[in-house]
Amino acid sequence: MTCEKCGEDGTDTILTPELIHYGKQVCAGCRKFEAWIPKPENHIFNAQNKIVAARDLLASMPDRTDETMLAEYHLKMAAAILRGVTAELVDG
């Protein structure tokens, strides 16, 4: 990302534990604010909600087809991966 103010190409991350965001990206040259970085927990929470919603949608379908069974398999895999990522974040 190129800074509009100074033309620098790089950014730095500044952690902001006192705020609701994980941190912020600033220009490496002039320190101009570029973007907020969401907390990793927010991504995990959103992913969990999407998995539950997809699982509920599949459960409401009357016919079990090859496609729905494949989707169920992928949802189980996504949930397992998410559990692993969550454990890694918690354990450090």
N, C-alpha and C positions, 0 to 999 in steps of 0.2 A: 504494500500500500504506500503510495507516494503522498507525502504531506502537502496539503494545499498551501500552507503558510511558508515553509522553507524549502520544499522540494526533496527532503530526506526520504529515503526508501524504507528505512527500518523503524521498528517500534520496540518499546520496552514495556514490560508488564510491572505494574505497581500493585502489590497486594493491599487490599483494603478490608481487613477483618472487622473493623468497626462499622462497616456499612453493610447493606443487604447484598451487595455484589461481592464476588470473590476477589475482583481486582479491576484495574482499568488499563487500557492500552494507551500509551502516550507516544508521541513522535520521539525518536531517538535523538533528533537534532535540536528541536526547539522546545520539546516537552509539552506540546499542544495535545490536549485530550483528543483521543480518536474513537474509543469505544469502551463500553462496559463489558466485563467478562463475568458471565453468570456462575454461580456456585455449582460445583459438580453434582451436589445433591439434587438440585433442581432438574438436571438432565435425567437423573435416575428416577425421580418422582414422575416426571413426564413420561418416561419410557414405560414405567410400571403401569401407569394409567392407560396407555395405548394398548399394552398387552391385555389388560383386563377387558377393555372395551372390545377388542378384536375377538377375544375368547367368548364374550357374551354374544356378540353378533353371530359367531359360528354356532353357538349353542341354540340360537333361535331359528336356525335354518332347518326346515323339515327333512330334507334328504341329505344323507351322507354320501357324497360323491368322492371320486378320487381327488378332486381339487380341494374339497373341504378337509379331507383327511391329510393332504399334504400341508395345507395351511395350519392345521392343528399341530402337526409335527414341527413346523417352523416356529410356531408360537412357543412350544415347549422348549425348543432350542434357544430361542431369544430369552426366555425367562431364566434358563440355566446360565446363560452368558451374563445376564444382568446380575444374577446372584453372585457370580464369581467376581464381577467388577465391584459390586458393592462390598463384598468381603475384603477385597484388595484395598479399597479406599479406607475401610474401617481399620484394618490391621496395619496399614501403612506399607 
